[in-house]
Amino acid sequence: MPRTSLSFVVYALILVTFVLVYLYTRTDNRLYVFGGVATLVACFIAQAYELSQGERVARSRIRSTKSDAEAFRKKGWL
């Protein structure tokens, strides 16, 4: 799947998380920890959405033929 703008959002969120953790280690302010956890959760959500888009693209481009399905059944995969 080609890189999308969501990929760069994920990269930015990871960078922000590292910066917030670094700031917490320097200032000992708990607000940075909560901000880091919030950006990490946002990163997980964005990554899950991006993966689901990639799965949709893959399923739309890859079609199994009838002979493939029969071979999969013989191997016990279906």
Number of C-alpha atoms within 10 A of each C-alpha: 10 6 8 9 9 13 14 11 15 20 13 14 21 18 14 16 22 15 14 20 19 15 17 18 13 9 9 12 11 13 12 19 18 14 16 23 15 14 21 19 14 16 19 15 13 17 17 12 13 19 13 12 13 14 13 11 12 12 11 9 9 8 9 9 8 9 9 11 13 13 12 12 11 10 9 8 9 9
